[in-house]
């Protein structure tokens, strides 16, 4: 499948849980929209816990002229709820989704339904209306039994009708390039876009990376720990490191970049401008 040249560079938000958070995100969206990304995506909390907030943010920023892709999962959400969401998004002119297995709410007894089942459901309900992105993991999903098994799950999502994929973030470009080569050897031919996490807070990054299975290389961890309370110095170093990572990925043939903004504009804007993405 050829790369969709009109959808290369994107930015992710999560739905705020307070009115103050929404006001701040509106300001962040306004700043980042000036970069003219190909689309924004909006996450969907464990068990659909933010599905109303996700939908509100998606529709609000779509009405303001942005191309917005809602995340969607079966976790804690039944078929009829998903069907209703799909119809609402379609009616609003949304044409892109990020389909995920999702996490179940804490203490939930029900079983996960795989993302491949969701992709198949979306195709049955809406045909080819939506461009569907799915997730993949160059360093393997934390629940995966093996690297090969992880790629097989990815292939199931592609075979079910996914158009492209966004990776978990990483800081080792070799992990990405070897993953892409391995996937191609398994017959996976959709664009695989690297997920990019700017470095703004070491403690938060370390905790999040431990939970999601993303590796912080030892050299990078040592450097970040060495900044201590010098938060501005850490952010400047993080911008330098992530810019170099993105440059290496694009030079190596990556079809785009997807930025996990954490609802902050500063580092994403600096990295974006360093790479001159608006001109690419």
VEXBARO-88529 format. One record per residue: x, y, z of N, C-alpha, C in turn. Coordinates in steps of 0.2 Angstrom, whole numbers, plus 2048, in hexadecimal, padded with zeros to 3 digits. Example, Ala and Ser with C-alpha at 12.3 -4.5 7.8 and 13.67 -1.06 7.14 Angstrom:
2
n_c1 / n_c2 / n_c3 / ca_c1 / ca_c2 / ca_c3 / c_c1 / c_c2 / c_c3
842 / 7E4 / 827 / 83E / 7EA / 827 / 842 / 7F0 / 827 $
840 / 7F5 / 823 / 844 / 7FB / 824 / 840 / 800 / 827 $
This chain:
280
n_c1 / n_c2 / n_c3 / ca_c1 / ca_c2 / ca_c3 / c_c1 / c_c2 / c_c3
804 / 7FA / 800 / 800 / 800 / 800 / 804 / 806 / 800 $
803 / 80B / 7FC / 807 / 811 / 7FC / 805 / 816 / 801 $
80A / 81A / 803 / 809 / 81F / 808 / 805 / 824 / 806 $
800 / 826 / 80B / 7FC / 82B / 809 / 7FF / 832 / 80B $
802 / 835 / 805 / 806 / 83B / 806 / 802 / 841 / 80A $
7FC / 841 / 80A / 7F8 / 846 / 80D / 7F8 / 845 / 815 $
7FA / 840 / 818 / 7F9 / 83E / 81F / 800 / 83C / 821 $
805 / 840 / 823 / 80B / 83E / 825 / 80D / 840 / 82C $
80B / 846 / 82E / 80D / 849 / 834 / 807 / 84B / 838 $
807 / 848 / 83E / 801 / 848 / 842 / 803 / 849 / 84A $
7FE / 84B / 84E / 7FF / 84D / 855 / 7F9 / 84A / 859 $
7FB / 848 / 85F / 7F6 / 844 / 863 / 7F4 / 848 / 869 $
7EE / 849 / 86B / 7EB / 84C / 871 / 7E8 / 846 / 875 $
7E7 / 848 / 87C / 7E2 / 844 / 880 / 7DD / 848 / 883 $
7D7 / 846 / 884 / 7D1 / 84A / 886 / 7D2 / 84C / 88D $
7D2 / 853 / 88F / 7D3 / 855 / 895 / 7CD / 853 / 89A $
7CE / 853 / 8A0 / 7C8 / 850 / 8A5 / 7C5 / 856 / 8A8 $
7C8 / 85C / 8A7 / 7C5 / 862 / 8AB / 7C4 / 868 / 8A5 $
7C0 / 86D / 8A7 / 7BF / 873 / 8A3 / 7C5 / 877 / 8A2 $
7C9 / 877 / 8A7 / 7CF / 87B / 8A7 / 7D4 / 877 / 8A2 $
7D4 / 870 / 8A2 / 7D8 / 86D / 89D / 7D6 / 86E / 896 $
7CF / 86E / 895 / 7CD / 86F / 88E / 7CF / 876 / 88C $
7CF / 87B / 890 / 7D1 / 882 / 88E / 7D8 / 882 / 88C $
7DC / 87E / 890 / 7E3 / 87E / 88E / 7E4 / 87A / 888 $
7E1 / 875 / 887 / 7E1 / 871 / 881 / 7DF / 875 / 87A $
7DA / 879 / 87B / 7D8 / 87D / 876 / 7DD / 882 / 873 $
7E1 / 885 / 878 / 7E7 / 889 / 877 / 7EC / 885 / 873 $
7EE / 87F / 876 / 7F3 / 87B / 873 / 7F1 / 879 / 86C $
7EB / 877 / 86B / 7E8 / 875 / 864 / 7E9 / 87B / 85F $
7E7 / 881 / 862 / 7E8 / 887 / 85D / 7EF / 888 / 85B $
7F4 / 887 / 860 / 7FB / 888 / 85E / 7FE / 883 / 859 $
7FC / 87C / 85B / 7FE / 877 / 857 / 7FB / 877 / 850 $
7F5 / 879 / 850 / 7F1 / 879 / 849 / 7F5 / 87E / 844 $
7F9 / 883 / 847 / 7FD / 887 / 842 / 802 / 883 / 83F $
804 / 87E / 842 / 809 / 879 / 83E / 806 / 876 / 838 $
800 / 876 / 838 / 7FC / 873 / 832 / 7FE / 86B / 832 $
7FD / 867 / 837 / 7FE / 860 / 837 / 7F8 / 85D / 833 $
7FA / 857 / 830 / 7F5 / 854 / 82C / 7EF / 851 / 830 $
7F0 / 850 / 836 / 7EA / 84E / 83A / 7EC / 84E / 842 $
7E7 / 84F / 846 / 7E8 / 84E / 84D / 7E4 / 848 / 84F $
7E7 / 844 / 854 / 7E3 / 83F / 856 / 7E1 / 840 / 85E $
7DC / 83D / 860 / 7DA / 83E / 867 / 7D9 / 837 / 86A $
7DC / 836 / 870 / 7DC / 82F / 873 / 7D5 / 82E / 876 $
7D5 / 828 / 878 / 7CE / 825 / 87B / 7D0 / 821 / 881 $
7CE / 823 / 887 / 7D0 / 820 / 88D / 7CF / 819 / 88E $
7D2 / 816 / 894 / 7D0 / 80F / 895 / 7C9 / 80D / 896 $
7C7 / 808 / 892 / 7C0 / 806 / 892 / 7BB / 80C / 890 $
7BE / 810 / 88B / 7B9 / 815 / 889 / 7B8 / 81B / 88E $
7BC / 81B / 893 / 7BB / 820 / 898 / 7BB / 827 / 896 $
7BE / 829 / 890 / 7BD / 830 / 88E / 7BA / 830 / 888 $
7B6 / 82B / 886 / 7B3 / 82B / 87F / 7AE / 831 / 87E $
7AB / 834 / 883 / 7A7 / 83A / 882 / 7AC / 840 / 881 $
7B1 / 840 / 885 / 7B6 / 846 / 884 / 7BA / 845 / 87D $
7BB / 83F / 87B / 7BF / 83E / 875 / 7BA / 841 / 86F $
7B4 / 83F / 86F / 7AF / 841 / 86A / 7AE / 849 / 86A $
7AE / 84C / 870 / 7AD / 853 / 870 / 7B3 / 857 / 86D $
7B9 / 854 / 86F / 7BF / 858 / 86D / 7C0 / 857 / 865 $
7BE / 851 / 863 / 7BF / 84F / 85C / 7BA / 854 / 858 $
7B4 / 854 / 85A / 7AF / 858 / 856 / 7B1 / 860 / 857 $
7B3 / 862 / 85D / 7B4 / 869 / 85D / 7BA / 86B / 859 $
7C0 / 867 / 859 / 7C5 / 869 / 855 / 7C4 / 868 / 84D $
7C0 / 863 / 84C / 7BE / 862 / 845 / 7BA / 868 / 842 $
7B6 / 86B / 846 / 7B2 / 870 / 845 / 7B6 / 877 / 844 $
7BC / 877 / 847 / 7C1 / 87C / 846 / 7C5 / 87B / 840 $
7C4 / 876 / 83C / 7C8 / 875 / 836 / 7CE / 870 / 836 $
7CF / 86D / 83C / 7D4 / 868 / 83C / 7D1 / 861 / 83A $
7D6 / 85D / 837 / 7D4 / 856 / 836 / 7D6 / 852 / 83C $
7D1 / 84F / 83F / 7D2 / 84C / 845 / 7D0 / 845 / 845 $
7D4 / 840 / 848 / 7D3 / 839 / 848 / 7D1 / 837 / 84F $
7CB / 835 / 851 / 7CA / 832 / 858 / 7CD / 82B / 858 $
7D0 / 82A / 85E / 7D1 / 823 / 860 / 7CB / 81F / 862 $
7CB / 819 / 861 / 7C5 / 815 / 863 / 7C7 / 80E / 865 $
7C4 / 80B / 86A / 7C5 / 804 / 86C / 7BE / 801 / 86E $
7BF / 7FA / 86E / 7B9 / 7F6 / 871 / 7B9 / 7F6 / 879 $
7BF / 7F8 / 87C / 7C0 / 7F7 / 883 / 7BA / 7FA / 887 $
7B6 / 7F6 / 88A / 7B1 / 7F9 / 88E / 7AB / 7FC / 88A $
7AB / 7FB / 884 / 7A6 / 7FE / 87F / 7A3 / 7F9 / 87B $
79C / 7F8 / 87B / 799 / 7F3 / 877 / 798 / 7F5 / 870 $
796 / 7F0 / 86C / 795 / 7F2 / 864 / 791 / 7F7 / 863 $
78B / 7F8 / 866 / 787 / 7FD / 865 / 78A / 804 / 866 $
78E / 805 / 86B / 791 / 80B / 86D / 796 / 80D / 868 $
79A / 808 / 865 / 79F / 809 / 860 / 79B / 80B / 85A $
796 / 808 / 858 / 792 / 809 / 852 / 78F / 810 / 852 $
78D / 813 / 858 / 78A / 819 / 859 / 790 / 81E / 858 $
796 / 81D / 85B / 79B / 822 / 85A / 79D / 822 / 852 $
79E / 81C / 84F / 7A0 / 81C / 848 / 79B / 821 / 844 $
794 / 820 / 845 / 78F / 824 / 842 / 790 / 82B / 843 $
791 / 82D / 849 / 792 / 834 / 84B / 798 / 837 / 847 $
79E / 833 / 847 / 7A4 / 836 / 844 / 7A3 / 836 / 83D $
7A0 / 831 / 83A / 79F / 832 / 833 / 79A / 837 / 831 $
795 / 839 / 834 / 790 / 83E / 833 / 794 / 845 / 834 $
799 / 845 / 838 / 79D / 84C / 839 / 7A2 / 84D / 834 $
7A3 / 848 / 830 / 7A8 / 848 / 82B / 7AF / 846 / 82D $
7B0 / 842 / 832 / 7B6 / 83F / 835 / 7B7 / 83A / 830 $
7BD / 839 / 82E / 7BF / 834 / 829 / 7C5 / 830 / 82B $
7C7 / 830 / 831 / 7CD / 82D / 833 / 7CC / 82B / 83B $
7CE / 824 / 83C / 7CE / 822 / 843 / 7D4 / 81E / 845 $
7D6 / 81E / 84B / 7DB / 81A / 84E / 7D8 / 814 / 852 $
7D8 / 80E / 850 / 7D5 / 809 / 853 / 7DA / 805 / 857 $
7D8 / 804 / 85D / 7DC / 801 / 862 / 7D9 / 7FC / 866 $
7DC / 7F7 / 869 / 7D9 / 7F2 / 86E / 7D7 / 7F6 / 874 $
7DB / 7FB / 876 / 7D9 / 7FF / 87C / 7DA / 7FB / 883 $
7DA / 7FE / 888 / 7DB / 7FB / 88F / 7D4 / 7FB / 892 $
7D3 / 7F6 / 896 / 7CD / 7F5 / 89A / 7CD / 7F9 / 8A0 $
7C7 / 7FC / 8A3 / 7C8 / 7FF / 8A9 / 7CA / 7FB / 8AF $
7CD / 7FE / 8B4 / 7D0 / 7FA / 8B9 / 7CB / 7F6 / 8BD $
7CC / 7EF / 8BE / 7C8 / 7EB / 8C1 / 7C3 / 7E8 / 8BC $
7C3 / 7E9 / 8B6 / 7BE / 7E7 / 8B1 / 7BF / 7DF / 8B0 $
7B9 / 7DC / 8B0 / 7BA / 7D4 / 8AF / 7B9 / 7D2 / 8A8 $
7B7 / 7D6 / 8A3 / 7B6 / 7D4 / 89D / 7BD / 7D3 / 899 $
7BD / 7D0 / 893 / 7C3 / 7CE / 890 / 7C4 / 7D4 / 88A $
7CA / 7D5 / 889 / 7CC / 7D9 / 883 / 7C9 / 7D6 / 87D $
7C7 / 7DB / 878 / 7C6 / 7D9 / 871 / 7CB / 7DC / 86D $
7CE / 7D8 / 869 / 7D4 / 7DB / 865 / 7D3 / 7E0 / 860 $
7D8 / 7E4 / 85F / 7D7 / 7EA / 85A / 7D5 / 7E8 / 853 $
7D8 / 7E2 / 851 / 7D6 / 7DF / 84B / 7CE / 7DE / 84A $
7CB / 7DC / 850 / 7C4 / 7DB / 850 / 7C0 / 7E2 / 84F $
7C3 / 7E7 / 852 / 7C0 / 7EE / 851 / 7C1 / 7F0 / 84A $
7C7 / 7EF / 847 / 7C8 / 7F1 / 840 / 7C3 / 7EE / 83C $
7C2 / 7E8 / 83D / 7BD / 7E4 / 839 / 7B6 / 7E6 / 83A $
7B4 / 7E8 / 840 / 7AE / 7EB / 841 / 7AD / 7F2 / 83E $
7B2 / 7F6 / 83E / 7B1 / 7FC / 83B / 7B0 / 7FC / 833 $
7B4 / 7F7 / 830 / 7B3 / 7F6 / 829 / 7AC / 7F3 / 827 $
7AA / 7EE / 82C / 7A3 / 7EC / 82A / 79D / 7F1 / 82B $
79E / 7F6 / 830 / 799 / 7FB / 831 / 79A / 801 / 82C $
7A0 / 803 / 82A / 7A1 / 809 / 826 / 7A5 / 808 / 820 $
7A6 / 802 / 81E / 7AA / 801 / 818 / 7B1 / 804 / 818 $
7B2 / 808 / 812 / 7B9 / 80B / 812 / 7B8 / 813 / 813 $
7B3 / 815 / 817 / 7B2 / 81C / 819 / 7B8 / 81E / 81D $
7BB / 81B / 822 / 7C0 / 81D / 826 / 7C7 / 81A / 824 $
7CC / 81F / 824 / 7D3 / 81C / 824 / 7D4 / 81A / 82B $
7D6 / 814 / 82C / 7D7 / 811 / 833 / 7DF / 810 / 834 $
7E1 / 814 / 83A / 7E8 / 812 / 83C / 7E7 / 80D / 842 $
7EC / 809 / 843 / 7ED / 805 / 849 / 7F4 / 806 / 84C $
7F4 / 803 / 852 / 7FB / 804 / 856 / 7FF / 7FE / 854 $
806 / 7FF / 855 / 80B / 7FA / 854 / 811 / 7FB / 859 $
815 / 7F6 / 85A / 81A / 7F7 / 85F / 821 / 7F5 / 85D $
825 / 7F9 / 85B / 82C / 7F7 / 859 / 830 / 7F4 / 85E $
82E / 7F5 / 865 / 832 / 7F2 / 86A / 82E / 7ED / 86E $
828 / 7EB / 86B / 823 / 7E6 / 86D / 81E / 7E9 / 872 $
818 / 7E7 / 872 / 813 / 7E8 / 877 / 815 / 7E5 / 87D $
814 / 7E9 / 883 / 816 / 7E6 / 889 / 812 / 7DF / 88B $
80C / 7DE / 888 / 809 / 7D8 / 889 / 80B / 7D2 / 884 $
80F / 7D4 / 880 / 810 / 7CF / 87A / 815 / 7C9 / 87D $
813 / 7C3 / 87A / 817 / 7BD / 87C / 81D / 7BC / 878 $
81E / 7C0 / 872 / 824 / 7C0 / 86E / 823 / 7C5 / 869 $
829 / 7C7 / 866 / 82A / 7CC / 861 / 825 / 7C9 / 85B $
826 / 7C3 / 859 / 823 / 7C0 / 853 / 81B / 7C0 / 854 $
819 / 7BF / 85A / 812 / 7BF / 85C / 80F / 7C6 / 85B $
813 / 7CB / 85E / 811 / 7D1 / 85D / 810 / 7D4 / 856 $
814 / 7D2 / 852 / 813 / 7D4 / 84B / 80D / 7D0 / 848 $
80C / 7CA / 84A / 806 / 7C6 / 847 / 800 / 7CA / 849 $
800 / 7CC / 84F / 7FA / 7D0 / 851 / 7F9 / 7D7 / 84D $
7FE / 7DA / 84B / 7FE / 7E0 / 847 / 7FC / 7DE / 840 $
7FE / 7D8 / 83E / 7FC / 7D6 / 837 / 7F4 / 7D5 / 837 $
7F2 / 7D2 / 83C / 7EA / 7D1 / 83C / 7E7 / 7D7 / 83C $
7E9 / 7DD / 83F / 7E6 / 7E3 / 83E / 7E6 / 7E6 / 837 $
7EC / 7E5 / 834 / 7ED / 7E7 / 82D / 7E8 / 7E3 / 828 $
7E8 / 7DC / 829 / 7E4 / 7D8 / 825 / 7DD / 7D9 / 826 $
7DB / 7DC / 82C / 7D4 / 7DE / 82D / 7D2 / 7E4 / 82A $
7D7 / 7E8 / 827 / 7D5 / 7EE / 824 / 7D8 / 7F5 / 826 $
7DD / 7F4 / 82A / 7E1 / 7FA / 82C / 7E4 / 7FD / 826 $
7E5 / 804 / 826 / 7E8 / 807 / 821 / 7EF / 809 / 822 $
7F1 / 80A / 828 / 7F7 / 80C / 82B / 7F8 / 80B / 832 $
7FE / 80C / 835 / 7FF / 80B / 83C / 804 / 811 / 83F $
803 / 812 / 845 / 807 / 816 / 849 / 80A / 812 / 84F $
811 / 813 / 84F / 814 / 80F / 854 / 814 / 812 / 85B $
815 / 80E / 860 / 817 / 810 / 867 / 81D / 814 / 866 $
81E / 819 / 86B / 824 / 81D / 86A / 82A / 819 / 86C $
830 / 81B / 86A / 837 / 818 / 86B / 83C / 81D / 86A $
842 / 81C / 86D / 848 / 820 / 86C / 84E / 81D / 868 $
84C / 817 / 865 / 851 / 813 / 862 / 84F / 812 / 85B $
852 / 816 / 856 / 84F / 816 / 84F / 850 / 80F / 84C $
855 / 80B / 84E / 857 / 804 / 84B / 851 / 800 / 84D $
84E / 801 / 853 / 848 / 7FD / 855 / 842 / 7FE / 850 $
841 / 804 / 84D / 83C / 805 / 849 / 83E / 802 / 842 $
844 / 804 / 83F / 846 / 801 / 839 / 846 / 7FA / 838 $
848 / 7F6 / 83D / 848 / 7EF / 83D / 841 / 7EC / 83E $
83D / 7F0 / 842 / 836 / 7EE / 842 / 832 / 7EE / 83B $
833 / 7F4 / 838 / 830 / 7F5 / 831 / 832 / 7EF / 82C $
839 / 7EE / 82C / 83C / 7E9 / 828 / 838 / 7E2 / 82A $
838 / 7E1 / 830 / 835 / 7DA / 832 / 82D / 7DA / 830 $
82A / 7DF / 831 / 823 / 7DF / 82F / 822 / 7DE / 827 $
826 / 7E2 / 824 / 826 / 7E1 / 81C / 827 / 7DA / 81A $
82C / 7D6 / 81E / 82D / 7CF / 81D / 827 / 7CB / 81E $
823 / 7CD / 822 / 81D / 7C9 / 824 / 817 / 7CB / 820 $
818 / 7CF / 81B / 812 / 7D1 / 816 / 80E / 7D7 / 818 $
811 / 7DB / 81D / 80D / 7E1 / 820 / 810 / 7E7 / 81B $
80B / 7EA / 817 / 80E / 7EF / 813 / 80A / 7F6 / 814 $
808 / 7F7 / 81A / 805 / 7FE / 81B / 80A / 802 / 81E $
809 / 809 / 81D / 80E / 80E / 820 / 80E / 80D / 827 $
814 / 80D / 82A / 815 / 80C / 831 / 818 / 813 / 834 $
814 / 817 / 837 / 817 / 81E / 839 / 819 / 81E / 840 $
81F / 820 / 841 / 822 / 820 / 848 / 81F / 825 / 84D $
81D / 822 / 853 / 81A / 827 / 858 / 820 / 82A / 85B $
81F / 831 / 85D / 825 / 835 / 85F / 823 / 838 / 866 $
826 / 837 / 86B / 825 / 839 / 872 / 82A / 83F / 874 $
829 / 845 / 873 / 82D / 84A / 876 / 82F / 849 / 87D $
835 / 84B / 87F / 838 / 84A / 886 / 837 / 851 / 889 $
832 / 851 / 88E / 831 / 857 / 892 / 832 / 856 / 89A $
831 / 850 / 89C / 831 / 84F / 8A3 / 834 / 847 / 8A4 $
83A / 847 / 8A7 / 83D / 840 / 8A7 / 839 / 83B / 8AC $
836 / 83E / 8B2 / 832 / 839 / 8B6 / 82C / 836 / 8B3 $
828 / 83B / 8AF / 822 / 838 / 8AC / 824 / 834 / 8A6 $
829 / 835 / 8A2 / 82B / 831 / 89D / 82D / 82A / 89F $
831 / 82A / 8A5 / 834 / 824 / 8A7 / 82E / 81F / 8A9 $
829 / 822 / 8AD / 823 / 81E / 8AF / 81F / 81C / 8AA $
81E / 820 / 8A5 / 81A / 81F / 89F / 81D / 819 / 89B $
823 / 81A / 89A / 827 / 815 / 896 / 827 / 80E / 899 $
827 / 80E / 8A0 / 827 / 807 / 8A3 / 820 / 804 / 8A2 $
81B / 808 / 8A2 / 814 / 805 / 8A2 / 813 / 803 / 89B $
816 / 806 / 896 / 814 / 805 / 88F / 819 / 800 / 88B $
81F / 7FF / 88E / 824 / 7FB / 88B / 829 / 7FE / 887 $
829 / 805 / 887 / 82D / 809 / 882 / 834 / 809 / 886 $
839 / 808 / 882 / 840 / 808 / 886 / 843 / 80F / 885 $
846 / 811 / 88B / 84A / 817 / 88B / 851 / 815 / 88B $
855 / 816 / 885 / 85C / 813 / 885 / 860 / 815 / 88B $
865 / 811 / 88E / 868 / 813 / 894 / 86C / 819 / 893 $
86F / 81B / 88D / 873 / 821 / 88D / 86E / 827 / 88E $
868 / 826 / 88B / 863 / 82C / 88B / 861 / 82C / 892 $
85F / 827 / 895 / 85D / 827 / 89C / 862 / 82A / 8A1 $
868 / 829 / 8A0 / 86D / 82C / 8A4 / 86E / 833 / 8A3 $
86D / 835 / 89D / 86E / 83D / 89C / 868 / 840 / 89F $
862 / 83D / 89E / 85C / 840 / 8A1 / 85C / 841 / 8A8 $
85E / 83B / 8AB / 85F / 83C / 8B3 / 864 / 841 / 8B5 $
869 / 842 / 8B1 / 86E / 847 / 8B3 / 86C / 84E / 8B3 $
866 / 850 / 8B0 / 863 / 857 / 8B0 / 860 / 858 / 8B7 $
85E / 853 / 8BB / 85B / 855 / 8C1 / 856 / 85A / 8C1 $
856 / 85F / 8C4 / 851 / 864 / 8C4 / 851 / 869 / 8BF $
856 / 869 / 8BA / 857 / 86E / 8B5 / 852 / 86C / 8AF $
84C / 86E / 8B0 / 846 / 86B / 8AC / 847 / 86E / 8A5 $
849 / 875 / 8A4 / 84A / 878 / 89E / 84F / 875 / 89A $
855 / 873 / 89D / 85B / 870 / 89A / 859 / 869 / 897 $
855 / 866 / 89B / 852 / 85F / 899 / 84E / 860 / 893 $
849 / 865 / 893 / 845 / 866 / 88D / 849 / 867 / 887 $
84E / 86C / 887 / 852 / 86D / 882 / 856 / 867 / 87F $
859 / 863 / 884 / 85C / 85D / 882 / 857 / 859 / 87E $
851 / 858 / 881 / 84C / 854 / 87E / 84A / 856 / 877 $
84A / 85C / 876 / 848 / 85F / 86F / 84E / 85D / 86A $
854 / 85D / 86D / 85A / 85C / 868 / 85A / 854 / 867 $
859 / 850 / 86C / 859 / 849 / 86B / 853 / 846 / 866 $
84D / 849 / 867 / 847 / 847 / 864 / 847 / 849 / 85C $
84A / 84F / 85C / 84B / 852 / 855 / 850 / 84E / 851 $
855 / 84C / 854 / 85A / 847 / 850 / 857 / 840 / 84F $
853 / 83E / 853 / 84F / 837 / 852 / 84B / 838 / 84C $
847 / 83D / 84C / 842 / 83E / 847 / 846 / 83F / 840 $
84B / 843 / 840 / 84F / 844 / 83A / 852 / 83D / 837 $
854 / 839 / 83C / 857 / 833 / 83A / 851 / 82E / 837 $
84B / 82E / 83A / 846 / 82A / 838 / 843 / 82D / 831 $
843 / 833 / 830 / 840 / 835 / 829 / 846 / 834 / 824 $
84C / 835 / 826 / 851 / 834 / 821 / 851 / 82C / 81F $
84F / 828 / 824 / 84F / 821 / 822 / 849 / 81E / 81F $
844 / 823 / 81D / 83F / 821 / 81A / 838 / 820 / 81D $
838 / 822 / 824 / 832 / 822 / 827 / 82C / 826 / 824 $
826 / 824 / 823 / 821 / 827 / 81F / 81E / 82D / 823 $
820 / 82F / 829 / 81D / 835 / 82C / 81F / 834 / 834 $
81C / 839 / 838 / 81D / 839 / 83F / 817 / 83A / 842 $
815 / 837 / 848 / 80F / 838 / 84C / 812 / 83A / 853 $
810 / 841 / 855 / 813 / 843 / 85B / 80E / 842 / 861 $
810 / 83F / 867 / 80C / 83F / 86D / 80D / 845 / 870 $
809 / 84A / 870 / 80A / 851 / 872 / 809 / 851 / 87A $
806 / 84D / 87D / 804 / 84D / 884 / 800 / 854 / 886 $
7FD / 856 / 881 / 7F9 / 85D / 881 / 7FD / 863 / 883 $
804 / 862 / 880 / 808 / 868 / 881 / 80B / 86A / 87A $
80C / 870 / 879 / 80D / 873 / 872 / 815 / 874 / 871 $
818 / 876 / 876 / 81F / 879 / 876 / 824 / 874 / 872 $
825 / 86E / 875 / 82A / 86A / 872 / 828 / 867 / 86B $
822 / 866 / 86A / 820 / 863 / 864 / 821 / 869 / 85E $
820 / 86F / 860 / 821 / 875 / 85B / 828 / 875 / 85A $
82C / 875 / 85F / 833 / 876 / 85E / 836 / 870 / 859 $
834 / 86A / 85B / 837 / 864 / 857 / 834 / 865 / 84F $
82E / 866 / 84F / 82A / 867 / 848 / 82E / 86C / 844 $
830 / 872 / 847 / 833 / 877 / 843 / 83A / 876 / 842 $
83E / 872 / 846 / 844 / 870 / 845 / 845 / 86C / 83F $
840 / 867 / 83E / 83F / 863 / 838 / 83C / 866 / 832 $
839 / 86C / 833 / 836 / 86F / 82D / 831 / 86B / 82A $
82D / 868 / 82F / 827 / 863 / 82C / 822 / 867 / 828 $
821 / 86D / 82A / 81B / 871 / 826 / 81D / 872 / 81F $
824 / 871 / 81E / 826 / 872 / 817 / 827 / 86C / 813 $
827 / 866 / 816 / 828 / 860 / 813 / 822 / 85D / 80F $
